[in-house]
Every structure is written in C-alpha cells, then in structure tokens.
C-alpha cells in the first residue's frame, strides 16, 4: 500500500515540476501572462490595464541597485503614454513596502505581489522584467538588471514590426474596388 502512495506522490511531483518548468521557460512571444493581482500599500487590489504596452519590474526590497533602477525608470517614463511602468516588490509584505515608500524622495506607486503569484509567474530571481503587449502577452522577459535604453530599443523594434504587419494586411482600395 505504501508503494502505491509513494508512486502517486512521485507522479504528482513530476506533473507539477513539468508544469512549473513549462510556465517558467515558455517562449515569451507565445505566452499570455497568467492572471494575478497586485496590491498597494493600502491593501487595494490592482490589475494591469491591458490598453497599452506595460513594463513589469519585479524587485526585492534588499536590492539597492533594484531600487535605484526603479527611480531611474520612473524619471525616464514620466509623461510617457506609450509604456506604463509597474514597479512590483515580489518579496515584500506590507511592512517592507511601507519602508520602501518612506525611503523614496517623492510619492510613487509601488506594488507588492502575493507569494502564490510569484510562483505562478515563475519569478525565481530578482530583478525580473516583463514587457507586455497591449493584449497581455509577454513579448520580452529579462531576468537581470537591464538598461532603459535596451528596453526602449526592444519596444521600438516591436512597434515597428506591428506597424509593418498592419501595412501588409491593409489592402489598397479605390472607389470601393480593393486589390
């Protein structure tokens, strides 16, 4: 009887390991971001709006370089309507998030992520960055600190591809006659 239980446990462990491995290493361009919730310092639930490009920046509260990068990105993206920026503390509780808010020189929204959602998203190291399309697809993922210029370059390439594909699919019409 114990062999059967052990075999069931091993099989279940194997299925879970394969599933987690598939989620964490799926191709970025084909993977839609799983549903998850962000929380503000006040405990309000937030969702990522799927109306424009979004940059999710997952960081640890102990990483000084990560906090510096958050401040740099916030300054560079101020007034940018093309790319929404979401700094997310993936290893925070509300106390750590409050300490971060108090240490910032200006008011800035920083979110925190439930530990369960960290596993769902496959965030094992910080910083991790996800570039999301307006449809919610992960089009680029970085698992290390990356410069704003590199992100802007990736975004411009993706937007050029989108414009080029739209031009190819549009047909030329003259007086209700289309080619």
Secondary structure, 3 states (H helix, E strand, C coil): CHHHHHHHHHHHHHHHHHHHHHHHHCCCCCCECCCCCEECCCCCEECCCCCCEEEEEEECCCCHHHHHHHHHHHHHCCCCCCEEEEEEECCCCHHHHHHHHHHCCCCCCCEEECHHHHHHHCCCCCCEEEEECCCCEEEEEECCCCCHHHHHHHHHHHHHHHHHHHHHHCCCEECCEEC
